């Protein structure tokens, strides 16, 4: 086992690409300033993301491109094979961050995780990530991996707050990447978030991104397709919430998990 300080730096707001089918959307995101793009084999749009890169001139070293190996491809041979396929679809020589998408189906820690180590040692990927793991599964992975955990991606928004996973990331000094940070359009139904938004003359979506981004070791990847929404999500970082605002959102008791296993 090897632990270390974070090996990966990500911007506070990246782009989740699930459901995006137009390369122009990717190009627009890059144009307005996004530098962390997140996709997955099961999204069936790695090719779209790759085509989007080709439409705009952004230095490769400025980008972090993440994808995920789906649960049916976590046997060692399949990890290598599908990662090569992902590289081809993305049009890249190296994947910056490769995740185990979910620790289910063909996931066997003692076999799957060493395959990710092998990919990193070979230079095929730069960083190893995990996604949708429990604390117990994270602890097991720490014992097996030679590579540091660079990131753990989980659902996180005002209606679903897995604080124990954030605390684990902070304790072990890796990044927690929050997907669905806008709660799939449900934020306008959450009184606490709406009240904070009205207080700051902004939107519930901006409040959620500002609330999340203020937490140590946490970054977000909201999905957006329109230019105005892409720009608004980046602009949310300018919203400054006070301690009372944070306490109000932290204290929300409703729990709605949008993407349960």
Phi, psi and omega in degrees: 000141177224125174243156184198178172292160184307135178264359186226135173243130179233150175293156182301327180233120173246191183243120169276131189251005180304126179090352179278124184240008183240119178303332180297328177296318178296316179298320179296318179300316178296321181297321183275353171126001179289138181228003175233114181243131185240124176227193180196154178302319185286345177289340180059035178222019177301324178296323177297315179298316179297319178296325179296322177303321186289347184271349184215144186269095175238129180305132182304322182294343179276349187256144166245117180250123181242141171219175188224140176273124185285165190297338180273002185232033186260003167291149187308313182297320181290325176302312181294315183295312184287332176292320174300319179295320178298317177304316180296316180294322180283340182072033184242158174268335181218139172265128184293319185216118180244126183256149155284116190292312175212139180277064181224179176054253186273008179289121172229108189311315185290344179251319183291311187294320175299332176294323176292320174303316181298318179297321179290319180296327180281349181085007178290325175230156179265326186219149178258131177236159175236157182214134177064037177267153170274170177300317180298319179291326176295316179299318177298317180296322178299327180287331186265316185295138167276327177284149171291150170287119181274327184201150172233121185257127182215160172292133181203121179197176185303333181267355178213105189238088178280073187297332179294330178284324175295317179298323178294318178298318180293321180295321184258005171059052168232173184271140167260123182255115186270114173263160186053044183292347179260009174056035175052042175082008184269357188295330180290350177267357186258108188303317183298318180290318179297319180296318179294321178298317179295323179299322184258008179053051180218191184261157174302325179296317179296322178298315181299316180292322178293319179298313180293314186294341178283348183277138179298140175067019182236133172231164185236157176223068177295148173271140173205148180242325181275148181302318183295324178288321177301315181292321181296322180294322176290321182293340180301337180294345179276350179282124181253109178270148178263177184300322179298319178299313180299316180298322182295317181284320177303331185271003179299130186262344177294150177225116179230106177267120185281325183236068175292161181301000000 
